[in-house]
Every structure is written in structure tokens, then in C-alpha cells.
């Protein structure tokens, strides 16, 4: 477990970059976080860090996306990325970050979260495959790894179409 989960502060940016780079073994996701901070899709309260003492050991980011087709669109959030320093993995830190992030997103009035992630991990938080719900990814991904979650009852009612990610996501290889 961790000592504290809180929204990131500007002075955390270097440590957040290091966490993402270490967890993914490349700088792409860390660069994505930096780019998204400059994007209108960035929601400061939904960029969270996990601390072990004074050390930042984990990070999760939720950004604004849209789901729709044609002119019709519905607001949603994308959970990406979520990272924990390798030496701190398998201690429940990632799960704590996801739970806190989902709670904060719900408290802020958001209704839907989309994630591309491990199909053995995210269902424990209530995520289900998005494709059977009529929600499509704009890129190739296995149907089991592309998931959606309702943060409040009926939030997915009428939500259909392709997820429209901020352009910053296009810079990261999947």
C-alpha cells in the first residue's frame, strides 16, 4: 500500500515522468503525460500520484475524450496511462490509484471511463468490454482489452460510436 494518493503538483512533473518511463520501459507514455498537461483534455484533479513516504511511486491520468459518430458525441474519460515504479509493483498501488481516480471522477460528475488495458485486471473495477456496448476504438486493439465503465447508473445509455481521443494520443505507439 501507499502512504498517500493526491492530485499531482507542478513540482511532481519530473518524478511522474520517471515513474511512467520506468514502468513502461520507454519514454513514450511519460511524454504523453507531458503533452496532455498542455491539452484542453487535461483535468488537473484527475492526474493522481501515489506516495511512499515522500517518494512518488505511482501515477494515473484520466483525460477527457468523446464517444460518438457523426455530429453526435458524448463526454467520457480515458484512463491512460497508469504506472507504478517496478520496485513497487504488485503491492496494490495500481489498484489504489484506479479506485481513487474512479471515485474522484465520479465526484466531479463524470459518467463514463474508457480504458485499453489487461482484460484480467480492469474488470475487478467494473470495466466490461466496450465493443458489445457499441463503443469502438479508433485503432486496432483486441476486443477484450478495450473496456468501458459506467460511473453512475445509465451513464452509457445512448453512448455509441468511436472514441475520439485527444490528438496527443496519436503520438504514442500502442
N, C-alpha and C positions, 0 to 999 in steps of 0.2 A: 504494500500500500504506500501511499504518499502522505506527506505532511499537509499539503495544501494544493488545491486547484483554484486558479483565479484567472481572470482575463489578463492577457499579456500586456506589458507596459512597453513603451518605446525602447527603454534600455534593455529589454529582453531579446531584441531582434537578432543579435549575434548568436546568442545561446539557442534560440529557436532554429536558426539556420543550421547550427551544428547538430542539433537533435535530428532534424529531418535528413540532413546529409548522411549522418551516421546510420540512422535506421534504414534508409533506402540504399545505402552504399553508392550513392551518386548525388550530385548537386541539383538535379532537375526539380524535385519536389520542393527543396529548400528555395530555389529560385522562383518557383510558382508562388509560394507563400509571399515572398518579397513583392512579386508583381501584383498579386491580388490585393495587398495592402494599399496599393495606389489605384485600385479599381473601384468604381461605384458599387460593385457587388460585395465589397468588404463590409463586414458587420463587426466592429471592434469588440463588442461583448461576446462574440462567438468565436474568438481566437483565444483559446484557453491553454494555459501551461500548467503542468504538474511539477511540484517541487518536492525534492527530498532534502530537507534542511533548506539551505539557500540555493541549492543546485537545481536548475531546470532539467528535468529528466524526461519530460513528455510534452507533446503539443497536439492539439486538434484544431481544425479550422472548418467552419461552416460558412459557405458563401451563398449569396442569392443567385438563383437560377430561375428559369421559366420552363414550364411544360406546356406544349400546345402544338397546334397545327394551323397553318394559315394565319389569320389575324387573331384568333382566339388563343389566349395564353393564361396560365395560372401560375402564381408565385410558388416557389418551393426553395429548399435549401439543398446544397450539395455538401456532403460530408467528405472532405478531402483537402489535404491529407491528414492522416493520424499517425503519429510516430512516437516511439519510445526508444531511448538510448539502448543499444543492445545489451549492455550490462544490467539493465533494469527490466528487461522484458520477462514475461511470464510471472509477473508479480501482481497482476490485476490493475496495473496503472492504466493500460489502454481501456479496459472496461470502465474504470472510474471516470476517465476522460469522456468516453462516449455517453455514459449516464448523465454526467453533469452537463455536457453540451446539449443533450436532448432536453433535459429539464430547463436549461436556460432558454433554448429555442422556443419551447412551449410557453414559458413565462413571457417571452417577447411577442407572443401571438402568432408564431409560425405554425403551419399546419402539416406540411409535407417535407420529408427529407429523402433524398436520393443518395445512394452510395454504390460505388463499384468496389467490391471487396470480397473477402473469402466467404463462400457460402456456408462454411462450417462455423463462422464466427459471428456474423452480424444478426442472424435470426434470433439469437438469445436476447436481443434488444427489441424484437418485434418486427424486424425487417422481413419482407417477403419478396419473392421475385416480382419485378416490375412489369415484365412483358405481358403476363396474363391479365394485368390490370389495364393494359392498353398504353403503357408508357414505354417508349423506345429510347435507346441510346443513340447518339449521333455518330457512333464509331462501333467497330466490331468488338464485341465482348460476349463471353458466354452468358447465356440467359440466367444461370444460377448466380452469377457474380454481380448482376445488375439488379439492385433491390430498391424498394421504397418502404416508407414507414409513415403511417398517419400519427401525428402528434395529438390530434383531437378527433373525436368521432366524426365520421363522414367527411373528413378533410379531403379525401381522394374522390369523392363523388363528383363525377363530371370531368375529372382531370384525365385527359387523354392526349397522346401525341408524343412528339420528340422532346427530349430535354435540351434546352438551349443554355449551354454553359457560357460563362464569360470568355472572351477571346484568349485570355491568358492561359486557359487550359490547353489550347491548341499547341502551345509551345512545348508541352511535356509529352514525351513518348510514353505510351502505355505499356 
